[in-house]
Amino acid sequence: MELAKIETFAKTEPADMAGYDMVVAQCLADAAGGNHTAYFDLGVIYSTGSHGAGCDLIEAHKWFNLAASRGHEEAAWCRADISDEMTAREIAEAQRRAREWLAAGTRRAA
């Protein structure tokens, strides 16, 4: 099921920025609302550079890490795959960003 989403994201031609903003905004809203599949979707967007987003392995790692921490098995594989292309500093930055996202969510829920 998730593989179909990856294929859809990867095959999509870069759209206008409004389309990119809309997709990312929807995924961020879903992630903030507790939809853990949205974490994986954001990882796919940033790892493939789809929907007009630039390829950003730090952001991709962050989102795959968050999804994997919620039990998303495929996200763990994707995170491991892109980690091979990242430096230790980039991975550390991705982990820092993931912790910040979690901390912000905890503050929002309180």
Sequence and secondary structure as in RCSB ss.txt:
>XXXX:A:sequence
MELAKIETFAKTEPADMAGYDMVVAQCLADAAGGNHTAYFDLGVIYSTGSHGAGCDLIEAHKWFNLAASRGHEEA
AWCRADISDEMTAREIAEAQRRAREWLAAGTRRAA
>XXXX:A:secstr
 HHHHHHHHHHS    HHHHHHHHHHHHHHHHTT HHHHHHHHHHHHHT TT    HHHHHHHHHHHHHTT HHH
HHHHHHHHTTS HHHHHHHHHHHHHHHHHHHHHH 
